[in-house]
């Protein structure tokens, strides 16, 4: 104890302690400081948010509010996430041309880079669903039969059993899904745009979404042909049954009348 006390009183003791503390600080900083790549990512994200805020102020703030809080002309965007922005802006639905029962799809006016910047800014307002990754959109090995069952159970009542779309109430409609990209279908299931309910992973898992997308690609693909011939647009049994009654039964009646007329003419002769 006497030796330890004597060392504490040594003139260089404070200097040695300071050196040890500085060395420990340097080691900890090296171990826990962000890497150059992480700092670069943070800088790029910050720049994207700044650019997205500028785009938002020009094209979106008049309806959704200066801070995304929403107005009487547009809903709040806090917490909608990047996936919602990518879907709405990427399909041209936003910015909307005019108010109405439903905003239609149209040619988008932003590049993908600008859409990403808008999505980064909206995401900074509150956490929400992210844009799906390439892995989430990869349908290799997906179960087409399972996808068909899931689509008919959850989607066909509005979109028709092959995704051809259909009318809803008060001027609303379920759009045709033919030609829609896998990314936008996935994002629609995640976010539930307009009249559509959302299907988060707790309702439809990532694999379920892949199965549904694979099913739609199969029934609407270029090589998808109806084995029965004319598919009548895949509009379903009601329209196809009506077609059968009008043209099928009508044709039989016409043939019967023709045969009867020929028979009567033959008898008169």
FIDO-699353 format. One record per residue (C-alpha): residue number from 0; z, y, x. Coordinates in pm, 1 decimal, padded with zeros to 6 digits. Layout:
<recs>
<rec resi="NUM" Z="Z" Y="Y" X="X"/>
...
</recs>
This chain:
<recs>
<rec resi="0" Z="00000.0" Y="00000.0" X="00000.0"/>
<rec resi="1" Z="00085.1" Y="00237.6" X="00285.9"/>
<rec resi="2" Z="-00253.8" Y="00166.0" X="00446.3"/>
<rec resi="3" Z="-00435.6" Y="00233.3" X="00117.0"/>
<rec resi="4" Z="-00247.5" Y="00558.4" X="00067.8"/>
<rec resi="5" Z="-00333.8" Y="00662.8" X="00419.7"/>
<rec resi="6" Z="-00703.8" Y="00595.7" X="00356.5"/>
<rec resi="7" Z="-00695.7" Y="00800.4" X="00039.2"/>
<rec resi="8" Z="-00568.4" Y="01092.8" X="00240.1"/>
<rec resi="9" Z="-00844.2" Y="01051.4" X="00498.7"/>
<rec resi="10" Z="-01068.6" Y="01364.3" X="00521.0"/>
<rec resi="11" Z="-01385.1" Y="01158.0" X="00455.7"/>
<rec resi="12" Z="-01248.6" Y="00969.2" X="00152.1"/>
<rec resi="13" Z="-01387.9" Y="01213.2" X="-00105.1"/>
<rec resi="14" Z="-01726.2" Y="01213.0" X="00066.9"/>
<rec resi="15" Z="-01741.3" Y="00830.2" X="00064.2"/>
<rec resi="16" Z="-01651.9" Y="00817.8" X="-00307.0"/>
<rec resi="17" Z="-01921.3" Y="01074.7" X="-00382.3"/>
<rec resi="18" Z="-02181.3" Y="00869.7" X="-00194.5"/>
<rec resi="19" Z="-02082.0" Y="00555.3" X="-00383.8"/>
<rec resi="20" Z="-02105.4" Y="00738.0" X="-00718.1"/>
<rec resi="21" Z="-02448.6" Y="00880.4" X="-00633.0"/>
<rec resi="22" Z="-02573.0" Y="00540.2" X="-00525.0"/>
<rec resi="23" Z="-02447.3" Y="00378.4" X="-00847.0"/>
<rec resi="24" Z="-02610.0" Y="00653.5" X="-01053.0"/>
<rec resi="25" Z="-02941.5" Y="00597.2" X="-00875.2"/>
<rec resi="26" Z="-02928.8" Y="00222.4" X="-00933.5"/>
<rec resi="27" Z="-02850.0" Y="00263.6" X="-01304.6"/>
<rec resi="28" Z="-03124.5" Y="00524.5" X="-01349.7"/>
<rec resi="29" Z="-03377.4" Y="00296.0" X="-01182.0"/>
<rec resi="30" Z="-03274.0" Y="00004.5" X="-01399.5"/>
<rec resi="31" Z="-03272.2" Y="00182.8" X="-01735.9"/>
<rec resi="32" Z="-03516.7" Y="00473.7" X="-01698.9"/>
<rec resi="33" Z="-03840.3" Y="00443.0" X="-01901.6"/>
<rec resi="34" Z="-04140.5" Y="00314.2" X="-01709.5"/>
<rec resi="35" Z="-04445.7" Y="00528.4" X="-01646.3"/>
<rec resi="36" Z="-04631.2" Y="00332.1" X="-01913.3"/>
<rec resi="37" Z="-04355.0" Y="00394.4" X="-02167.2"/>
<rec resi="38" Z="-04345.6" Y="00764.3" X="-02086.5"/>
<rec resi="39" Z="-04724.9" Y="00780.7" X="-02117.9"/>
<rec resi="40" Z="-04708.4" Y="00608.7" X="-02458.5"/>
<rec resi="41" Z="-04442.0" Y="00853.8" X="-02575.9"/>
<rec resi="42" Z="-04653.7" Y="01147.1" X="-02461.3"/>
<rec resi="43" Z="-04965.5" Y="01011.3" X="-02632.8"/>
<rec resi="44" Z="-04770.4" Y="00950.5" X="-02954.2"/>
<rec resi="45" Z="-04629.9" Y="01302.9" X="-02944.1"/>
<rec resi="46" Z="-04979.0" Y="01446.9" X="-02898.1"/>
<rec resi="47" Z="-05112.8" Y="01234.1" X="-03184.2"/>
<rec resi="48" Z="-04836.2" Y="01361.5" X="-03413.1"/>
<rec resi="49" Z="-04912.9" Y="01722.7" X="-03319.8"/>
<rec resi="50" Z="-05285.6" Y="01678.8" X="-03384.2"/>
<rec resi="51" Z="-05215.6" Y="01491.4" X="-03707.1"/>
<rec resi="52" Z="-04993.0" Y="01773.5" X="-03827.5"/>
<rec resi="53" Z="-05279.3" Y="02018.9" X="-03776.4"/>
<rec resi="54" Z="-05520.5" Y="01796.5" X="-03971.0"/>
<rec resi="55" Z="-05261.3" Y="01752.1" X="-04243.8"/>
<rec resi="56" Z="-05210.3" Y="02127.7" X="-04280.5"/>
<rec resi="57" Z="-05584.5" Y="02176.2" X="-04339.4"/>
<rec resi="58" Z="-05671.1" Y="01878.7" X="-04559.0"/>
<rec resi="59" Z="-05354.6" Y="01752.7" X="-04727.4"/>
<rec resi="60" Z="-05077.8" Y="02013.0" X="-04748.7"/>
<rec resi="61" Z="-05223.1" Y="02193.5" X="-05051.6"/>
<rec resi="62" Z="-05145.5" Y="01890.1" X="-05270.2"/>
<rec resi="63" Z="-04871.7" Y="01702.3" X="-05084.7"/>
<rec resi="64" Z="-04667.3" Y="01999.4" X="-04959.8"/>
<rec resi="65" Z="-04631.3" Y="02147.3" X="-04614.8"/>
<rec resi="66" Z="-04381.4" Y="01882.5" X="-04509.9"/>
<rec resi="67" Z="-04517.5" Y="01589.8" X="-04709.6"/>
<rec resi="68" Z="-04245.9" Y="01634.1" X="-04972.5"/>
<rec resi="69" Z="-04496.8" Y="01624.9" X="-05258.0"/>
<rec resi="70" Z="-04588.0" Y="01872.2" X="-05530.8"/>
<rec resi="71" Z="-04700.4" Y="01860.1" X="-05892.3"/>
<rec resi="72" Z="-05051.4" Y="01791.7" X="-05759.1"/>
<rec resi="73" Z="-04964.8" Y="01507.6" X="-05521.8"/>
<rec resi="74" Z="-04684.1" Y="01258.3" X="-05454.2"/>
<rec resi="75" Z="-04441.6" Y="01265.0" X="-05162.3"/>
<rec resi="76" Z="-04571.7" Y="01102.6" X="-04844.9"/>
<rec resi="77" Z="-04230.9" Y="01048.7" X="-04686.5"/>
<rec resi="78" Z="-04196.8" Y="00677.5" X="-04611.9"/>
<rec resi="79" Z="-04546.9" Y="00569.8" X="-04719.0"/>
<rec resi="80" Z="-04627.2" Y="00461.8" X="-04362.3"/>
<rec resi="81" Z="-04938.9" Y="00449.1" X="-04147.3"/>
<rec resi="82" Z="-05099.1" Y="00168.2" X="-04349.9"/>
<rec resi="83" Z="-05114.4" Y="00384.1" X="-04663.2"/>
<rec resi="84" Z="-05278.7" Y="00670.6" X="-04473.3"/>
<rec resi="85" Z="-05529.2" Y="00438.8" X="-04306.4"/>
<rec resi="86" Z="-05623.9" Y="00288.7" X="-04644.2"/>
<rec resi="87" Z="-05641.7" Y="00607.7" X="-04850.3"/>
<rec resi="88" Z="-05821.7" Y="00819.3" X="-04590.1"/>
<rec resi="89" Z="-06027.7" Y="00535.5" X="-04443.0"/>
<rec resi="90" Z="-06175.7" Y="00449.4" X="-04784.8"/>
<rec resi="91" Z="-06246.3" Y="00816.1" X="-04862.6"/>
<rec resi="92" Z="-06007.0" Y="00828.2" X="-05154.9"/>
<rec resi="93" Z="-05815.2" Y="01102.4" X="-04977.7"/>
<rec resi="94" Z="-05855.1" Y="01393.6" X="-04968.0"/>
<rec resi="95" Z="-05929.8" Y="01373.7" X="-05341.6"/>
<rec resi="96" Z="-06222.4" Y="01575.4" X="-05474.6"/>
<rec resi="97" Z="-06057.7" Y="01641.1" X="-05810.8"/>
<rec resi="98" Z="-05765.9" Y="01515.4" X="-06020.0"/>
<rec resi="99" Z="-05826.7" Y="01231.2" X="-06262.4"/>
<rec resi="100" Z="-05701.8" Y="00902.2" X="-06398.9"/>
<rec resi="101" Z="-05794.0" Y="00734.9" X="-06070.7"/>
<rec resi="102" Z="-05928.3" Y="00856.7" X="-05737.3"/>
<rec resi="103" Z="-06254.2" Y="00672.1" X="-05657.9"/>
<rec resi="104" Z="-06365.6" Y="00535.4" X="-05325.1"/>
<rec resi="105" Z="-06617.3" Y="00756.9" X="-05141.8"/>
<rec resi="106" Z="-06750.8" Y="00824.6" X="-04793.0"/>
<rec resi="107" Z="-06465.4" Y="00928.1" X="-04566.6"/>
<rec resi="108" Z="-06480.2" Y="01262.2" X="-04383.2"/>
<rec resi="109" Z="-06252.5" Y="01175.1" X="-04089.6"/>
<rec resi="110" Z="-06318.8" Y="00972.2" X="-03777.6"/>
<rec resi="111" Z="-06094.0" Y="00675.5" X="-03703.6"/>
<rec resi="112" Z="-05924.2" Y="00874.2" X="-03425.9"/>
<rec resi="113" Z="-05840.7" Y="01152.6" X="-03672.2"/>
<rec resi="114" Z="-05714.9" Y="00898.2" X="-03926.2"/>
<rec resi="115" Z="-05487.6" Y="00753.2" X="-03657.4"/>
<rec resi="116" Z="-05352.1" Y="01101.9" X="-03584.5"/>
<rec resi="117" Z="-05285.3" Y="01168.4" X="-03952.9"/>
<rec resi="118" Z="-05113.3" Y="00829.8" X="-03977.7"/>
<rec resi="119" Z="-04897.4" Y="00910.9" X="-03674.2"/>
<rec resi="120" Z="-04782.6" Y="01237.8" X="-03832.8"/>
<rec resi="121" Z="-04708.4" Y="01082.2" X="-04173.1"/>
<rec resi="122" Z="-04520.6" Y="00798.1" X="-04004.0"/>
<rec resi="123" Z="-04303.0" Y="01055.3" X="-03826.6"/>
<rec resi="124" Z="-04183.8" Y="01178.0" X="-04168.5"/>
<rec resi="125" Z="-04032.7" Y="00841.3" X="-04256.3"/>
<rec resi="126" Z="-04073.0" Y="00472.6" X="-04171.7"/>
<rec resi="127" Z="-04322.0" Y="00269.3" X="-04375.7"/>
<rec resi="128" Z="-04573.8" Y="-00017.6" X="-04348.3"/>
<rec resi="129" Z="-04777.0" Y="-00015.7" X="-04027.5"/>
<rec resi="130" Z="-05151.1" Y="-00069.6" X="-03988.8"/>
<rec resi="131" Z="-05207.5" Y="-00447.8" X="-03954.9"/>
<rec resi="132" Z="-05285.1" Y="-00584.9" X="-03611.5"/>
<rec resi="133" Z="-05587.5" Y="-00796.8" X="-03517.7"/>
<rec resi="134" Z="-05360.9" Y="-01101.0" X="-03517.7"/>
<rec resi="135" Z="-05249.7" Y="-01029.5" X="-03874.2"/>
<rec resi="136" Z="-05613.8" Y="-01000.4" X="-03983.0"/>
<rec resi="137" Z="-05732.1" Y="-01317.6" X="-03809.3"/>
<rec resi="138" Z="-05820.4" Y="-01563.3" X="-04089.7"/>
<rec resi="139" Z="-05913.9" Y="-01854.0" X="-03863.6"/>
<rec resi="140" Z="-05749.2" Y="-02166.1" X="-04004.4"/>
<rec resi="141" Z="-05655.0" Y="-01993.6" X="-04331.0"/>
<rec resi="142" Z="-05614.7" Y="-02208.8" X="-04643.5"/>
<rec resi="143" Z="-05896.3" Y="-02110.9" X="-04883.9"/>
<rec resi="144" Z="-05759.6" Y="-02319.2" X="-05171.0"/>
<rec resi="145" Z="-05414.7" Y="-02164.5" X="-05132.2"/>
<rec resi="146" Z="-05571.7" Y="-01819.4" X="-05113.5"/>
<rec resi="147" Z="-05760.8" Y="-01884.2" X="-05436.5"/>
<rec resi="148" Z="-05442.6" Y="-01995.4" X="-05613.7"/>
<rec resi="149" Z="-05253.3" Y="-01688.5" X="-05490.8"/>
<rec resi="150" Z="-05536.0" Y="-01452.9" X="-05588.2"/>
<rec resi="151" Z="-05569.0" Y="-01597.2" X="-05939.1"/>
<rec resi="152" Z="-05193.3" Y="-01579.1" X="-05987.6"/>
<rec resi="153" Z="-05133.8" Y="-01227.5" X="-05855.9"/>
<rec resi="154" Z="-05464.8" Y="-01039.3" X="-05863.7"/>
<rec resi="155" Z="-05722.0" Y="-01189.0" X="-06101.3"/>
<rec resi="156" Z="-05577.5" Y="-01030.7" X="-06415.7"/>
<rec resi="157" Z="-05705.7" Y="-00695.5" X="-06286.8"/>
<rec resi="158" Z="-05968.6" Y="-00772.0" X="-06021.7"/>
<rec resi="159" Z="-06131.2" Y="-01073.4" X="-06193.7"/>
<rec resi="160" Z="-06106.9" Y="-01420.6" X="-06043.1"/>
<rec resi="161" Z="-06374.5" Y="-01349.1" X="-05781.0"/>
<rec resi="162" Z="-06268.7" Y="-00991.0" X="-05711.3"/>
<rec resi="163" Z="-06547.5" Y="-00822.9" X="-05909.5"/>
<rec resi="164" Z="-06305.8" Y="-00569.5" X="-06056.6"/>
<rec resi="165" Z="-06244.6" Y="-00472.1" X="-06415.5"/>
<rec resi="166" Z="-06141.6" Y="-00199.5" X="-06657.9"/>
<rec resi="167" Z="-05778.1" Y="-00102.0" X="-06715.2"/>
<rec resi="168" Z="-05621.6" Y="00142.0" X="-06961.3"/>
<rec resi="169" Z="-05665.8" Y="00520.9" X="-06990.9"/>
<rec resi="170" Z="-05973.2" Y="00542.1" X="-06769.8"/>
<rec resi="171" Z="-05824.7" Y="00341.8" X="-06484.2"/>
<rec resi="172" Z="-05991.4" Y="00039.2" X="-06326.8"/>
<rec resi="173" Z="-05948.1" Y="-00229.9" X="-06064.8"/>
<rec resi="174" Z="-06220.9" Y="-00180.8" X="-05802.0"/>
<rec resi="175" Z="-06472.9" Y="-00439.5" X="-05689.2"/>
<rec resi="176" Z="-06349.6" Y="-00607.5" X="-05370.2"/>
<rec resi="177" Z="-06689.3" Y="-00722.1" X="-05244.6"/>
<rec resi="178" Z="-06764.7" Y="-00565.2" X="-04908.0"/>
<rec resi="179" Z="-06411.8" Y="-00427.8" X="-04861.0"/>
<rec resi="180" Z="-06286.9" Y="-00481.0" X="-04504.5"/>
<rec resi="181" Z="-06005.9" Y="-00725.6" X="-04433.7"/>
<rec resi="182" Z="-05793.8" Y="-00441.5" X="-04297.8"/>
<rec resi="183" Z="-05816.6" Y="-00237.6" X="-04616.7"/>
<rec resi="184" Z="-05745.8" Y="-00541.2" X="-04836.8"/>
<rec resi="185" Z="-05438.1" Y="-00619.2" X="-04626.4"/>
<rec resi="186" Z="-05322.0" Y="-00255.5" X="-04641.5"/>
<rec resi="187" Z="-05371.3" Y="-00244.8" X="-05018.4"/>
<rec resi="188" Z="-05148.2" Y="-00550.0" X="-05057.1"/>
<rec resi="189" Z="-04888.6" Y="-00387.9" X="-04831.3"/>
<rec resi="190" Z="-04881.7" Y="-00047.0" X="-04993.9"/>
<rec resi="191" Z="-04992.3" Y="-00089.1" X="-05355.9"/>
<rec resi="192" Z="-05233.0" Y="00206.4" X="-05391.9"/>
<rec resi="193" Z="-05264.1" Y="00390.4" X="-05725.1"/>
<rec resi="194" Z="-05217.9" Y="00138.3" X="-06010.9"/>
<rec resi="195" Z="-05180.4" Y="-00168.4" X="-05791.9"/>
<rec resi="196" Z="-04835.8" Y="-00319.3" X="-05727.6"/>
<rec resi="197" Z="-04732.1" Y="-00367.4" X="-05365.2"/>
<rec resi="198" Z="-04692.2" Y="-00713.3" X="-05212.5"/>
<rec resi="199" Z="-04464.8" Y="-00682.5" X="-04907.3"/>
<rec resi="200" Z="-04406.6" Y="-00978.5" X="-04677.6"/>
<rec resi="201" Z="-04105.5" Y="-01077.3" X="-04887.3"/>
<rec resi="202" Z="-04343.5" Y="-01134.9" X="-05180.6"/>
<rec resi="203" Z="-04661.6" Y="-01245.0" X="-05004.3"/>
<rec resi="204" Z="-04613.0" Y="-01351.6" X="-04643.4"/>
<rec resi="205" Z="-04855.5" Y="-01262.9" X="-04365.0"/>
<rec resi="206" Z="-05008.8" Y="-01610.1" X="-04396.6"/>
<rec resi="207" Z="-05044.6" Y="-01566.6" X="-04774.4"/>
<rec resi="208" Z="-05234.6" Y="-01241.5" X="-04717.6"/>
<rec resi="209" Z="-05462.6" Y="-01413.9" X="-04465.2"/>
<rec resi="210" Z="-05531.4" Y="-01691.6" X="-04717.7"/>
<rec resi="211" Z="-05623.7" Y="-01438.8" X="-04988.9"/>
<rec resi="212" Z="-05854.3" Y="-01245.8" X="-04755.4"/>
<rec resi="213" Z="-06023.3" Y="-01568.5" X="-04645.0"/>
<rec resi="214" Z="-06075.5" Y="-01666.3" X="-05010.8"/>
<rec resi="215" Z="-06234.4" Y="-01329.8" X="-05093.9"/>
<rec resi="216" Z="-06459.2" Y="-01352.1" X="-04788.5"/>
<rec resi="217" Z="-06571.2" Y="-01695.1" X="-04903.6"/>
<rec resi="218" Z="-06649.2" Y="-01612.2" X="-05266.6"/>
<rec resi="219" Z="-06811.0" Y="-01276.9" X="-05184.2"/>
<rec resi="220" Z="-06982.1" Y="-01364.6" X="-04858.0"/>
<rec resi="221" Z="-07357.5" Y="-01348.4" X="-04798.7"/>
<rec resi="222" Z="-07381.1" Y="-01726.0" X="-04804.4"/>
<rec resi="223" Z="-07174.0" Y="-01761.7" X="-05120.0"/>
<rec resi="224" Z="-07406.0" Y="-01896.8" X="-05390.1"/>
<rec resi="225" Z="-07317.5" Y="-02014.0" X="-05737.2"/>
<rec resi="226" Z="-07379.9" Y="-02391.7" X="-05758.6"/>
<rec resi="227" Z="-07464.6" Y="-02346.8" X="-06127.0"/>
<rec resi="228" Z="-07744.6" Y="-02096.1" X="-06069.8"/>
<rec resi="229" Z="-07718.5" Y="-01744.7" X="-06213.0"/>
<rec resi="230" Z="-07355.3" Y="-01633.6" X="-06176.5"/>
<rec resi="231" Z="-07374.7" Y="-01334.7" X="-06416.3"/>
<rec resi="232" Z="-07184.7" Y="-01124.5" X="-06168.0"/>
<rec resi="233" Z="-06885.3" Y="-01359.1" X="-06170.2"/>
<rec resi="234" Z="-06744.5" Y="-01165.0" X="-06464.2"/>
<rec resi="235" Z="-06560.0" Y="-01459.5" X="-06611.6"/>
<rec resi="236" Z="-06570.4" Y="-01699.3" X="-06909.2"/>
<rec resi="237" Z="-06574.4" Y="-01432.8" X="-07183.1"/>
<rec resi="238" Z="-06892.0" Y="-01257.8" X="-07071.2"/>
<rec resi="239" Z="-07053.6" Y="-01584.5" X="-06965.1"/>
<rec resi="240" Z="-06966.5" Y="-01744.4" X="-07299.2"/>
<rec resi="241" Z="-07110.1" Y="-01444.7" X="-07483.5"/>
<rec resi="242" Z="-07427.2" Y="-01476.3" X="-07277.3"/>
<rec resi="243" Z="-07447.8" Y="-01842.9" X="-07376.0"/>
<rec resi="244" Z="-07404.2" Y="-01771.1" X="-07744.7"/>
<rec resi="245" Z="-07653.2" Y="-01483.9" X="-07761.3"/>
<rec resi="246" Z="-07930.7" Y="-01618.6" X="-07540.1"/>
<rec resi="247" Z="-07865.3" Y="-01991.6" X="-07560.1"/>
<rec resi="248" Z="-07807.3" Y="-02017.9" X="-07932.9"/>
<rec resi="249" Z="-08059.3" Y="-01739.4" X="-07997.4"/>
<rec resi="250" Z="-08320.6" Y="-01934.9" X="-07805.0"/>
<rec resi="251" Z="-08249.8" Y="-02250.3" X="-08006.2"/>
<rec resi="252" Z="-08283.6" Y="-02056.9" X="-08332.1"/>
<rec resi="253" Z="-08613.8" Y="-01907.8" X="-08217.0"/>
<rec resi="254" Z="-08744.8" Y="-02254.8" X="-08126.7"/>
<rec resi="255" Z="-08630.6" Y="-02393.9" X="-08464.5"/>
<rec resi="256" Z="-08806.5" Y="-02112.0" X="-08653.2"/>
<rec resi="257" Z="-09123.2" Y="-02166.9" X="-08449.2"/>
<rec resi="258" Z="-09118.7" Y="-02541.3" X="-08518.6"/>
<rec resi="259" Z="-09060.5" Y="-02482.2" X="-08890.8"/>
<rec resi="260" Z="-09345.0" Y="-02232.2" X="-08907.8"/>
<rec resi="261" Z="-09581.6" Y="-02470.0" X="-08729.8"/>
<rec resi="262" Z="-09481.5" Y="-02754.5" X="-08961.8"/>
<rec resi="263" Z="-09533.3" Y="-02543.8" X="-09274.1"/>
<rec resi="264" Z="-09872.5" Y="-02429.7" X="-09147.6"/>
<rec resi="265" Z="-09974.8" Y="-02787.6" X="-09075.1"/>
<rec resi="266" Z="-09881.1" Y="-02895.6" X="-09426.9"/>
<rec resi="267" Z="-10087.3" Y="-02616.8" X="-09584.8"/>
<rec resi="268" Z="-10382.7" Y="-02723.6" X="-09381.6"/>
</recs>
